[in-house]
Amino acid sequence: MIDLDKAFIKTPIFMPYFPIGYPNIPTSIDVIEALAKNGADIIEVGLSFSDPLADGPVIQKATQKALEQGITVPRALEAVAELRKRGVTIPLILMGYYNPILAYGLENFISEAAKIGINGFIIPDLPPEEAGEFETAAKKKPNRKGSILPLIRMLAPTTPADRMATITKDAQGFIYLVSVTGVTGERKEVPAELPTLISQVRAQTSVPVCVGFGISTPAHAKAVGAIADGVIVGTACIRAIGKSNNPISAAKDFAIEFKGALL
């Protein structure tokens, strides 16, 4: 398996998001495998939740479909284990909301994630001020190499300077920089203020800065990749794969096209 920090040796990296269970569990595993083996450097693996407050309509619809297909936290972990068995070696980050994780049990969740080769977590509704319990549990359950799995911190354009300093302090893995206010979804153009925002974040931390929300096209990815360490693409990825009669082929083409824009 590739360590998370080693994925950033050559930047910018391409990080698609895709939820386990959409349009069904077997297909989602095949899709994530195709993304991993055709250009993705890291994959944000979605854990579906009934109230995804940070997600726009495309991702909400996909995660609702995944729930209807019977996805649960245990079945999502099993799916990730299957991906590792298939030879997916790139870093995999679990993205989910706190309630299902808490219901599963923090230490059990982190322990299982470490065993199957997860490289970190993104929990949009768990701010640093409330993350102590999770981070304490993570310290008790290092991965097979003895490393503590990081809880990736998120920043937005509306984050005040003093709070940015709090969030970036001791940040691990990478910073998830939300490029626009609001929920996830495709946008027509990259925000003009993004370079300034990235510079402000880099002044506070040495960890890589990856940008998500609103990256809709390879041209957007190229523009963001020129100023950031990585680009995160969710809505456009789900839309392209979800509308295809051959989602595996669509995933392959999507990864090749977006990764190609970053080379």
Buried (B, 14 or more C-beta within 10 A) or exposed (E): BBEBBEBBEEBBBBBBBBBBBBBBBEBBBBBBBBBBBBBBBBBBBBBBBEEBEBBBEBBBBBBBBBBEBEBBBEBBBBBBBBBBEEEBEBBBBBBBBBEBBBEBEBBBBBBBBBBBBBBBBBBBBBEBEEBEEBBEBBEEBBBEEEBBBBBBBBBBBEBEEEBBEBBBEEBBBBBBBBBBEEBBBBBEEBBEEBBEBBEBBBEBBEBBBBBBBBBBBBEBBBBBBEBBBBBBBBBBBBBBBBEBEEBBEBBBBBBBBBBEBBE
